[in-house]
């Protein structure tokens, strides 16, 4: 199936990541309204990722983008990117529908004005049928489509030398048909995982709920990380080494807000 979908992705290597922000997320995002004119029309300068999350409250790294048929918000911090760029397939390939999988929630944020909502969906085209797409956010490289086409292995790691002891924040989750969402962090020294922490949620969590996931490893205290991976997904059975092998349920939704790393010195 990978080969049959490869032509869909090859034209996307230079396309920007697209995101939508809506008062009540639906497949067709609304046009800008006076209530959210504070969003810029060019990408804001989000600070570099050095220690903690950049814009962990999802307040500052949104900006308006336009395609042939839509005007909506893109989200791109220096840490996290989403899979929303695949929505551009609808403009580029006749007969293709591709969902938004990341939304700006301006109705029920935990704090501030906005939160992130990730929703699993699928891509459909008339020739090849459907490809499940998890509602996911990770430290993807902007050229991840090229990585996929070259060897199928999409990097979800960023250079990082700090040593967090936990990741914390707030979440809500609404699964569909027994699906499960997840939050996962891994610290690497080279290719070796030296510490990790994971939360997997299969129950409905209708109210904002705090999480604090310890990041631990047998020899973590004596090793220095070189890279970090942190993945948030509304469907836990993802595989960034092969996007076409992801499974889950369309419509499962994971909300996130106020993300932070915990360090031993604070």
N, C-alpha and C positions, 0 to 999 in steps of 0.2 A: 504493500500500500504506500510505502514511503516514496517509491519512484513515481507513482501516479499523482502524488500531491506535490512533488518537487517543483513542477512548473508553476504552481500557485505561489510559491515562496520566492522564486528567483527574482521576480520583478520588484520585490519589497526591500531589497538590501539598502536602498537609499531613502526609504520612506520614514518620516518621523513617527514617533509613537503618538497615538491618538487616544484620548480619554474623554468621557462624557461626564457632565455633572448635571444632575436633575433633581428637582424637588421630590419627585416620586419615581424612581428609576423604572423605565419601560424601554422597549427596544429602540424607539425613536426619540432621541434626546431633544429637548426644546431649544429654541433660539435664546440668545441672551435676553435677559429682562432687566429693568431698572434696579431690581433688588440685588443683582450680582454684577453690577458694572465695575466693581472694584477689581475684577480680574483683568490682568493686562492682555494685550494682543500679541506680545512677543514674550519669549521665554525669560523668566526672571533669573537673576543670578543667584542660584542656590549655593550656599557655602560648601567647601570641599569636605568630603568624608574623611575624618581623621580618627575620631574616638567614638562618639555617640552618634545616634541617628541624626540625620539632617532632616528637619521638618517632620519629626516624629508625631506631631499632631495634625499633619496634613493641612496646614493653614496657608502655606506660602508658595508652593511650587506648582500651582495650577496656572494655566493660561489658555486663552481662546485659540482654537485652530479651526480651519475650514476645509471641507472637501467639496465635491460637486454638489452634494445634497444636504450636508450637515454643517452646522456651526456648533462646536462643543468644546469642552475643556480637555486639555492634555495635562497629565501629571508626570513629572520627571524630576526626581531629586538626584543628587549625586550618589545615592545609595541604591535606590529601588526603582525599577522599571516594571511595567506591566505588559501583558500580551495584547493590549488594545490595538496595536498597529495593524493587526490582521483584519480589522474592520475595513481597511482601505481596499480589500479585495472586491467589495461591492462596487466600487467605482471603476476598478481596473479590469475585472473579468466578468462579462455578461453571464447571468445565470447563477452567480455566486451570492450567498448571504453569509455574513460573518458577524458575530455578536460583539457588543461591548462586553467586556468581562471585568471592568473596573469603573466604578462610579464614585463621584464626589457626593457624599451624603450631607446635605445642608439642612436636613429636617431633624435628625436625632443624633448629633454628635455627642460624645461624652463630655468634652469641654470645647471651648472655642466655637468657631463657626462651622467647621467641617470635619468629617471623618472619611475613611476609605471603606468602600463596600466592594467586595470581590464576588462575582457571580459566575458559576460555571455555565458553559454553553456549548455550541457546536458550530462548525463551519459546514456549509453545504454547497456543493456545486452539482450541476445537472449531470456531469459526466462521471464523477467519482463518489457521489453520495456524501456521507457525513463523517466528519472528524471531530471527536470530542475534544474540547478545549477547557482545561481547568481555569477557574477564576484564580489566577496566581500573580504574585508579585515577588520579585527576587532581584539580587544585584546582577542583572543581565548586562552584558556588553551591548552597546548600541548596534554593533555589527553581528548580533547573534544569529540572524538569518544566514549570513555567510558561513558561520560555524556549522549550522545545521546542514547546509548544502555540501560543505566540504567533507565532513565525516559523521554527521548526525549527532555529535556530542556538543551540546550547548553549555558553555561555561556559566556557572552561577557563583563564581568566586570573585572576590575583590582583594587586592593587597591590603593587609591589616596586621598590625603588630601589637595591638593592645590586648589585655587579658580580662574581659568581662567575666563576672562570676554568675550572672543571670541575665535574662531578658524579661522585661515586665511591660505591662500595658493593660489595655482593656479590650474586650471583644464581645461580640454577639454572634450567634450562629443558628442558621435555620437549614437543616439538611433535608434532602429529598430522597425518599425511598431507601433509607438505610445508609446513605452516604456519610462520610466523615471528613471533617476539615482538619487542618494541621498548621502548627507553627513550629519551625525547625531551625536550629542554629548549629553550625559546625565550625570549629576552628581547626585550621590546618597548619602543619609545618611541612612545606613542600606538598607532597601528595598524601601524607599521613594525617588522619584525623586524630587530633590530640585532645579535643574536648567537644562535647555536644550536649544539646538539650532539646527535647521535643514535647509538645503537647498535641495529642490527638483527641478531637472532640466529635462524638457521634450523636450526642443528645441535642435537642433544641435548647438554646440559651437565648431567651427573649429579652433579657435586660442586660445592660452593660455590666460585665463581670471582670474583676481584676484577675490577671494572671501574673505569675512570677515563676519562671522556668529556670531552675538551676542549670548552669553550664559546667559540666564536670568531665574529668578524664583522669585515668590512673596516674599519669606522670605530668599532668597539666602544670603543676606548680614549678616543675623543673624545665619546662620547655617554653619557647617563645613562638607565638603564631607568626605565620607569614601571610595567611589569607583567611578570609571569613566567607561563609555562605549563610544567608538567612532567607528562608522561603516561607511565605504565607500563602496558603491555598485553601479554597473552599471545597476542594476535593483532594483528599490526601494521597490517592493513588496516582501521583504524577511521576513523570520520568523525563527530566530535561536532557538526558542522553538520547532520547528518542521521543519527540513530542507526539508522534503518531501512535504511541503505545499507551498514552494516558487513558485512564478509565474513571468513571464517576457518573454523577447524575446531573443533568441539565437543571439549572435553577437553584442548586445549593448555594447558599450565600453566607459569607463571612465578613463581618464588620470589624474594623480596627481603629484604635485611636490611642494617642498619648504613649507611643512606644519609646522605651528607654533601655539602655544597657545598665546593668548594675556593676559597680566596681568595688573592690575591697577597701578602697580609700575614701569611699563616700557612702 
